[in-house]
């Protein structure tokens, strides 16, 4: 918002575009910390709460919508500002997506049912390049790489070499990566989840559970849903649910932090928002 407001103060117009996979879903207003009307300060926001939780939003789905919003912003003389920490979304938008065919459901079922050690051993045999890249504990990506090679006959790396649809070469990018000190980030994560409980997260999860959605859907796997659901089912206490949600939030923030430190290009500036004047940085960004 500071960037949008700084741009507006110079006489420009801006639109904030969501790049967070949880904030896409209408069902997760509280648990995703979706901005309120007050938070928006009159700046137009797009791609927030646009998808019903019953329908998964893939990275390709989001990237297509983001491309349209960015094009519209340019056509109408507005500065598109993408915000959010979902690395896969950003990479898909900038670099494009591999044209991987739909995975055979039977293959997916078999792969997802494999014990972790068996899945890892299978990947080492069938796609050693992916196995060398992925940590043994990364069960989700291990399963993805294994199901791709078994369903298509080609490795994930082979498909990814054919990426298309990215806009990285067609637009001017001015990225900023915010990396606050980890101790203060952890404190904020804990406070954030506790505040969500007070602001309606329990009621939000109760409403979501009443829909009887597939537990495998992204909306059902969002941080806080499982923890609060256990509390509502009488399987745990309020305090334990909050502690579990806070832990899950910190763990996710740690993964995001690691990704943002190492995966984006080294030329993308990484700043500590607590030790600098963000408004100065944002103003410089607008001029560059």
Secondary structure, DSSP 8 states (H G I E B T S, - for coil): -HHHHHHHHTT--EEEEE--TTTTBGGGTTTTT---HHHHTT-EEESSS-B-TTS---HHHHHHHHHHHHHHHHHTT-EEEEE---HHHHHHHHHEE-------HHHHHHHHTS-HHHHHHHHHHH-HHHHHHS-TT-HHHHHHHHHHHHHHSS-HHHHHTT-EE--TTTS----EEE---HHHHHHHHHHHHHHHHHTTHHHHHHHHHHTT--TTSGGGGSTTHHHHHHHHTTSS-HHHHHHHHHHHHHHHHHHHHHHHHHTS-TTSEEE-TTSS-HHHHHHHHHH-
